[in-house]
Amino acid sequence: MANEHTQESRHGKSERGFASMDAGRQREIASKGGKAAHQSGRAHEFSSDEARIAGRKGGEAVSRDREHMSAIGRKGGEASGSNRAARDGREGRNGG
């Protein structure tokens, strides 16, 4: 006789918990949590200035990783090249 845990592991899904809920129900619960945090005074709303400062700090932190910056720049260049080739009716950089 198979128990509930055996059934769960066999199928790889549980019918319990937040992650198993549909997206609408998850949003509803998350919204209630956000509203409760604001009502209790624990939530923080960033002003435009605070958001700008936080974004600048994050950008500075990311840009210190030169290897990461190089990788994302290369990826952007490759995407730009393939978009241009597709737009111009070519197959790639050397196509056409």
C-alpha angles and dihedrals in degrees: 000000000000118000127213094265092053091051091048095050092044092056096034093226134095124206089212132085141030097294093057093057122098116262094254093055091047090052091048093053093043090050091054090051092051093049091049091051091052093047092051092047095242096111121088127211114202118227117222090259093050091048091049092051092047091049091050091050091050092048092050092050093050094045091057088070098080094182091055092047090050091051095050092045091052091048091050092049092050091050091048091050094049091047091051092048092050092047092049093046095248129127100228145324094307095035128105 
